[in-house]
Amino acid sequence: MEPKDRLIFPLDVPDRSMALQYVHLLREEVGLFKVGLELFMAEGPQLLPFLMNTGPLSPAKIFLDLKLYDIPSTILGAIHTILPGVAWITVPSDLGPTGLKKIIEGTALKVLAVTVLTSTTGKDLEALGYERQYGKDPTKLVIARAKLAREAGCAGVVCSGKEVKAVKEKCGPDFLVVCPGIRPEWAAVPGDDQQRIVTPYEAIKNGADYIVVGRPIRTAPDPVAAARQVTAEIAAGMKG
């Protein structure tokens, strides 16, 4: 892949009109566009054919990040309404091995398991009742969930750039890892809710296959120039 192919831009905007603006603006600068909860809830499943019929996207350029969480039969019912051919969909890893296996067996779509949200801290994990070892070192929980996801048949996982090296070591180089919570040193994000963050260079050097960069690009005076800066950091990380 070229460096820009590893860059995912999230369409975290309130409506399809604004989403389409960013698709046209950044279509030559990023590898995939991520559709998350905000836009999907605002526009519904018809958003995906709209982006493909009106914009320059193919299904394989769309990462549908809804983190679907329910019993397997309900999740599969929702998945069957999704346009075939999207790059990946996401489900939480804490559905457990039984739930993950049923979902993977019931769909042709590639499934990524979300390990621990990048906004979650060790203190959050302890407050939720997780063992103290996980609160002190969330990487341990991420690794456990990544191994579970691989054994269940997931195509890969979503984790922070701080944990990607450990995940690759435990799950193998071919196990796909997508890293959100990416913050270039030159980007200021007011009111940022991300906690376990790294730079684009660090994430790629650590072994990330793809990185998700949203606000640093979207809020930049020149989003295209910002995306190219990120791509330059990806290229440097690929060289090690």
Sine and cosine of phi, psi and omega as CSV:
sin_phi,cos_phi,sin_psi,cos_psi,sin_omega,cos_omega
0.00,0.00,0.54,-0.84,0.17,-0.99
-0.97,0.26,0.38,-0.92,-0.01,-1.00
-0.79,0.61,-0.67,0.74,-0.05,-1.00
-0.92,0.38,-0.40,0.92,0.02,-1.00
-0.92,0.40,-0.35,0.94,-0.02,-1.00
-1.00,0.05,-0.08,1.00,-0.06,-1.00
-0.99,-0.11,0.80,-0.60,0.05,-1.00
-0.93,-0.37,0.77,-0.63,0.04,-1.00
-0.95,-0.31,0.84,-0.54,0.01,-1.00
-0.99,0.13,0.76,-0.64,0.04,-1.00
-1.00,0.08,0.89,0.45,0.00,-1.00
-1.00,0.06,0.95,0.32,-0.04,-1.00
-0.74,-0.67,0.29,-0.96,-0.16,-0.99
-0.99,0.15,-0.24,0.97,-0.05,-1.00
-0.45,-0.89,0.23,-0.97,-0.08,-1.00
-0.92,0.40,-0.51,0.86,-0.01,-1.00
-0.89,0.46,-0.73,0.69,0.02,-1.00
-0.93,0.36,-0.60,0.80,0.04,-1.00
-0.87,0.50,-0.69,0.72,-0.02,-1.00
-0.91,0.42,-0.57,0.82,0.06,-1.00
-0.86,0.52,-0.71,0.71,-0.02,-1.00
-0.95,0.32,-0.55,0.83,0.06,-1.00
-0.88,0.48,-0.74,0.68,0.01,-1.00
-0.92,0.40,-0.60,0.80,-0.04,-1.00
-0.94,0.34,-0.63,0.78,-0.18,-0.98
-0.92,-0.39,0.13,0.99,-0.11,-0.99
-0.87,0.49,-0.46,0.89,0.01,-1.00
-1.00,-0.06,-0.02,1.00,-0.12,-0.99
-0.94,-0.35,-0.28,0.96,-0.08,-1.00
-0.76,-0.65,0.32,-0.95,-0.03,-1.00
-1.00,0.08,-0.65,0.76,-0.02,-1.00
-0.63,-0.78,0.36,-0.93,0.12,-0.99
-0.92,-0.40,0.73,-0.68,-0.02,-1.00
-0.99,-0.16,0.79,-0.61,0.10,-0.99
-0.97,-0.24,0.89,-0.46,-0.04,-1.00
-0.94,-0.34,-0.24,-0.97,-0.15,-0.99
-0.90,0.44,-0.67,0.74,-0.08,-1.00
-0.85,0.53,-0.81,0.59,-0.06,-1.00
-0.94,0.33,-0.63,0.77,-0.03,-1.00
-0.91,0.41,-0.63,0.77,0.04,-1.00
-0.93,0.38,-0.55,0.83,-0.01,-1.00
-0.96,0.29,-0.58,0.81,-0.15,-0.99
-0.92,-0.40,-0.37,0.93,0.02,-1.00
0.99,0.16,0.04,-1.00,-0.06,-1.00
-0.85,0.53,-0.43,0.90,-0.01,-1.00
-0.92,0.40,-0.19,0.98,0.04,-1.00
-0.87,0.49,-0.63,0.77,-0.10,-0.99
-0.90,0.43,-0.78,0.63,0.08,-1.00
-0.89,0.45,-0.50,0.87,0.06,-1.00
-0.88,0.47,-0.72,0.69,-0.02,-1.00
-0.90,0.44,-0.51,0.86,-0.02,-1.00
-1.00,0.09,-0.56,0.83,-0.03,-1.00
-0.99,0.11,-0.50,0.86,-0.03,-1.00
-0.98,-0.18,-0.57,0.82,0.00,-1.00
-0.99,-0.17,-0.03,-1.00,-0.07,-1.00
-0.99,-0.10,0.56,0.83,-0.10,-1.00
-0.97,-0.22,0.51,-0.86,0.22,-0.97
-0.97,-0.26,0.29,-0.96,0.03,-1.00
-0.82,0.57,-0.58,0.81,-0.05,-1.00
-0.93,0.36,-0.15,0.99,0.04,-1.00
-1.00,-0.07,0.04,1.00,-0.08,-1.00
-0.92,-0.40,0.80,-0.60,0.08,-1.00
-0.96,-0.27,0.94,-0.33,-0.07,-1.00
-1.00,-0.04,0.98,-0.22,-0.13,-0.99
-0.96,-0.29,0.99,0.16,-0.04,-1.00
-0.97,-0.26,-0.20,0.98,0.01,-1.00
0.77,0.64,0.81,0.59,-0.09,-1.00
-0.88,0.48,0.82,-0.57,-0.08,-1.00
-0.73,-0.69,0.93,-0.38,0.04,-1.00
-0.10,-0.99,-0.16,-0.99,0.10,-1.00
-0.94,0.35,0.46,-0.89,-0.11,-0.99
-0.80,0.60,-0.67,0.75,-0.04,-1.00
-0.90,0.44,-0.60,0.80,0.02,-1.00
-0.94,0.35,-0.67,0.75,0.03,-1.00
-0.89,0.46,-0.70,0.72,0.00,-1.00
-0.90,0.44,-0.58,0.81,0.07,-1.00
-0.88,0.48,-0.64,0.77,0.04,-1.00
-0.94,0.35,-0.66,0.75,-0.02,-1.00
-0.88,0.47,-0.57,0.82,-0.04,-1.00
-0.92,0.39,-0.22,0.97,0.07,-1.00
-1.00,0.01,-0.13,0.99,-0.06,-1.00
-0.99,0.12,0.66,-0.75,0.02,-1.00
-0.85,0.52,0.77,-0.64,0.00,-1.00
-0.89,0.46,0.49,-0.87,0.14,-0.99
1.00,-0.10,-0.03,1.00,0.06,-1.00
-0.90,0.44,0.43,-0.90,-0.11,-0.99
-0.87,0.50,-0.80,0.60,0.01,-1.00
-0.47,-0.88,0.34,-0.94,0.24,-0.97
-0.83,-0.56,0.29,-0.96,-0.01,-1.00
-0.85,-0.53,0.57,-0.82,0.15,-0.99
-0.69,-0.72,0.43,-0.91,0.04,-1.00
-0.94,0.33,0.63,-0.77,0.01,-1.00
-0.93,0.37,-0.38,0.93,-0.03,-1.00
-0.98,0.20,0.21,0.98,0.26,-0.97
-0.91,0.40,-0.34,0.94,0.04,-1.00
1.00,0.08,0.22,-0.97,-0.07,-1.00
-0.88,0.47,-0.62,0.79,-0.01,-1.00
-0.90,0.43,-0.75,0.66,-0.01,-1.00
-0.90,0.43,-0.70,0.72,-0.01,-1.00
-0.88,0.47,-0.70,0.72,-0.01,-1.00
-0.89,0.46,-0.67,0.75,0.00,-1.00
-0.90,0.43,-0.63,0.77,0.01,-1.00
-0.92,0.39,-0.71,0.70,-0.03,-1.00
-0.91,0.42,-0.63,0.77,0.03,-1.00
-0.93,0.36,-0.38,0.92,-0.09,-1.00
-0.99,-0.13,0.04,1.00,-0.01,-1.00
-0.60,-0.80,0.49,-0.87,0.09,-1.00
-1.00,0.03,-0.16,0.99,0.00,-1.00
-0.95,0.31,0.51,-0.86,0.05,-1.00
-0.98,0.18,0.75,-0.66,-0.09,-1.00
-0.94,-0.34,0.77,-0.64,0.15,-0.99
-0.95,-0.30,0.70,-0.71,0.04,-1.00
-0.99,-0.10,0.77,-0.64,0.06,-1.00
-0.99,0.13,0.84,-0.55,-0.07,-1.00
-0.99,0.16,-0.98,0.18,0.05,-1.00
-0.73,-0.68,0.81,-0.58,-0.03,-1.00
-0.82,0.57,0.60,-0.80,-0.03,-1.00
-0.95,0.33,-0.17,0.99,0.09,-1.00
-1.00,0.03,-0.10,0.99,-0.07,-1.00
-1.00,0.02,0.72,-0.69,0.03,-1.00
-0.97,-0.23,0.18,-0.98,0.08,-1.00
-0.87,0.49,-0.62,0.79,0.04,-1.00
-0.89,0.45,-0.61,0.79,0.06,-1.00
-0.87,0.49,-0.70,0.72,-0.02,-1.00
-0.89,0.46,-0.67,0.74,0.03,-1.00
-0.90,0.43,-0.66,0.75,0.01,-1.00
-0.90,0.44,-0.47,0.88,0.02,-1.00
-0.99,0.12,-0.04,1.00,0.07,-1.00
0.99,-0.14,0.13,0.99,0.04,-1.00
-0.96,0.29,0.41,-0.91,0.02,-1.00
-0.83,0.56,0.50,-0.87,-0.08,-1.00
-0.87,0.50,-0.53,0.85,-0.01,-1.00
-0.87,0.50,-0.56,0.83,0.00,-1.00
-0.97,0.24,-0.54,0.84,0.07,-1.00
-0.92,0.40,-0.63,0.78,0.01,-1.00
-0.95,0.30,-0.55,0.84,-0.05,-1.00
-0.59,-0.81,1.00,0.04,-0.01,-1.00
-0.84,0.55,-0.36,0.93,0.01,-1.00
-0.85,0.53,-0.57,0.82,0.00,-1.00
-0.88,0.47,-0.66,0.75,0.03,-1.00
-0.94,0.35,-0.65,0.76,0.03,-1.00
-0.86,0.51,-0.72,0.69,0.00,-1.00
-0.88,0.47,-0.71,0.70,0.00,-1.00
-0.86,0.51,-0.67,0.74,-0.02,-1.00
-0.96,0.30,-0.55,0.83,0.04,-1.00
-0.91,0.41,-0.68,0.73,0.03,-1.00
-0.89,0.46,-0.66,0.75,0.04,-1.00
-0.88,0.47,-0.69,0.73,-0.02,-1.00
-0.90,0.43,-0.65,0.76,0.01,-1.00
-0.91,0.42,-0.70,0.72,0.00,-1.00
-0.90,0.45,-0.50,0.87,0.01,-1.00
-0.97,0.22,-0.29,0.96,0.02,-1.00
0.96,-0.28,0.20,0.98,0.05,-1.00
-0.90,0.43,0.49,-0.87,0.04,-1.00
-0.95,0.31,-0.40,0.92,-0.01,-1.00
0.09,-1.00,-0.26,-0.97,-0.03,-1.00
-0.68,-0.73,0.24,-0.97,0.16,-0.99
-0.93,-0.37,0.81,-0.58,0.04,-1.00
-0.47,-0.88,0.15,-0.99,0.00,-1.00
-0.97,0.23,0.32,-0.95,0.04,-1.00
-0.91,0.41,-0.29,0.96,0.05,-1.00
-0.95,0.31,-0.39,0.92,-0.10,-0.99
-0.94,-0.33,-0.13,0.99,-0.14,-0.99
-0.90,0.45,-0.61,0.79,-0.01,-1.00
-0.88,0.48,-0.71,0.71,0.00,-1.00
-0.91,0.41,-0.62,0.78,0.02,-1.00
-0.90,0.43,-0.69,0.72,0.02,-1.00
-0.89,0.45,-0.63,0.77,0.00,-1.00
-0.90,0.43,-0.60,0.80,-0.06,-1.00
-1.00,0.05,-0.50,0.86,-0.12,-0.99
-0.94,-0.33,-0.15,0.99,0.05,-1.00
0.99,-0.16,0.45,-0.90,-0.07,-1.00
-0.92,0.39,-0.37,0.93,-0.04,-1.00
-1.00,0.03,-0.10,0.99,0.02,-1.00
-0.99,0.16,0.87,-0.49,-0.15,-0.99
-0.93,0.38,0.71,-0.70,0.06,-1.00
-0.76,-0.65,0.83,-0.55,0.05,-1.00
-0.94,-0.35,0.75,-0.66,-0.08,-1.00
-0.88,-0.48,0.91,-0.41,0.19,-0.98
-1.00,0.02,-0.17,-0.99,0.01,-1.00
0.91,0.41,0.60,0.80,-0.02,-1.00
-0.99,-0.12,0.79,-0.61,-0.05,-1.00
-0.72,-0.70,0.97,-0.24,0.09,-1.00
-0.86,0.50,0.51,-0.86,-0.01,-1.00
-0.88,0.47,-0.44,0.90,-0.07,-1.00
-1.00,0.06,-0.04,1.00,-0.08,-1.00
-0.96,-0.27,0.83,-0.56,0.11,-0.99
-0.98,-0.18,0.80,-0.60,-0.01,-1.00
-0.87,-0.49,0.99,-0.14,-0.02,-1.00
-0.86,0.51,0.68,-0.73,0.03,-1.00
0.90,0.43,0.50,0.86,-0.08,-1.00
-0.89,0.46,0.75,-0.66,0.02,-1.00
-0.98,-0.18,0.03,1.00,0.05,-1.00
-0.98,0.20,0.62,-0.78,-0.06,-1.00
-0.90,-0.43,-0.81,0.59,-0.07,-1.00
-1.00,-0.06,0.99,0.12,-0.15,-0.99
-0.93,-0.36,0.41,-0.91,0.13,-0.99
-0.59,-0.81,0.17,-0.99,0.05,-1.00
-0.99,0.11,0.28,-0.96,0.07,-1.00
-0.84,0.55,-0.68,0.73,0.01,-1.00
-0.86,0.51,-0.73,0.68,-0.04,-1.00
-0.90,0.44,-0.69,0.72,-0.04,-1.00
-0.88,0.47,-0.73,0.69,-0.02,-1.00
-0.93,0.37,-0.68,0.74,0.03,-1.00
-0.88,0.48,-0.57,0.82,0.00,-1.00
-0.96,0.27,-0.22,0.97,0.07,-1.00
0.86,-0.50,0.10,0.99,0.00,-1.00
-0.88,0.47,0.68,-0.73,0.09,-1.00
-0.99,0.16,-0.62,0.79,0.02,-1.00
-0.65,-0.76,0.48,-0.88,0.11,-0.99
-0.81,-0.59,0.54,-0.84,0.03,-1.00
-0.96,-0.27,0.87,-0.50,0.00,-1.00
-0.78,-0.62,0.92,-0.40,-0.06,-1.00
-0.94,-0.35,-0.99,0.13,-0.12,-0.99
-0.84,0.55,-0.62,0.78,0.04,-1.00
-0.86,0.51,-0.47,0.88,0.05,-1.00
-1.00,0.01,-0.74,0.68,-0.11,-0.99
-0.90,0.44,-0.61,0.80,-0.05,-1.00
-1.00,-0.04,0.01,1.00,0.01,-1.00
-0.95,0.32,0.51,-0.86,0.07,-1.00
-0.84,0.55,-0.57,0.82,0.03,-1.00
-0.77,-0.64,1.00,-0.06,-0.04,-1.00
-0.85,0.53,-0.58,0.81,0.01,-1.00
-0.90,0.43,-0.71,0.70,0.02,-1.00
-0.89,0.45,-0.63,0.78,0.01,-1.00
-0.91,0.42,-0.67,0.74,0.03,-1.00
-0.88,0.47,-0.62,0.79,0.01,-1.00
-0.94,0.35,-0.55,0.84,0.09,-1.00
-0.90,0.44,-0.68,0.73,0.04,-1.00
-0.89,0.46,-0.69,0.73,0.01,-1.00
-0.87,0.50,-0.62,0.79,0.04,-1.00
-0.90,0.45,-0.61,0.79,0.04,-1.00
-0.93,0.36,-0.60,0.80,0.07,-1.00
-0.88,0.48,-0.71,0.70,0.00,-1.00
-0.86,0.51,-0.67,0.74,0.02,-1.00
-0.91,0.42,-0.64,0.77,0.02,-1.00
-0.92,0.40,-0.56,0.83,0.03,-1.00
-0.92,0.40,-0.49,0.87,0.04,-1.00
-0.98,0.18,-0.32,0.95,0.04,-1.00
0.99,0.17,0.00,0.00,0.00,0.00
